[in-house]
């Protein structure tokens, strides 16, 4: 997930700027939303 990568870079000090400190909090929220949506998909392979 791109957001998780940006957060990891921030923790390593490689991404500097305002607003990056709170990005990590969004990772579980986005992952949960993606899993929920996949669970409702008409594609059987996504509903695991």
N, C-alpha and C positions, 0 to 999 in steps of 0.2 A: 504494500500500500504506500502510495507516494507520501501521504501525510506522516506516516510512521517514519519514513526515511528522513524527511525534513526534521522531525523531532529528534531523531537520533543524531543527525548532524549538529543540531543546536546543542544537545547535551555534550557533544565532543568539542564545542566551541568553534565549529566550522561554518555555522550559519549565524550571522549577527544582525540584530535589528529589533525594532519594536514589534511586539505581537507574537514572537516565536515561543516564548516561555509557556504559553498556555495551549499550544498545539497538541501536546501529548494527551490532554484530556479529551480531545475529540476523536482519538483513535478508537477506543472501545465503542463510542457512540456510533461512529460510521460503520464499524465492523458489524455491530449488532443490527443496524438498519439493513445492511446488505444481506445478512443471513436471514432476516425476517422476510425480505423481499424475495430472496431465492426460494424460500420455503413455500411461497405462494405462486411460484412460476409454473407455467404450463409445460416446461421442459423438465421431465422426470429426473434427469441427472442432477439438476440444481436443487431438488427437494430432499436431498440426503440429510 
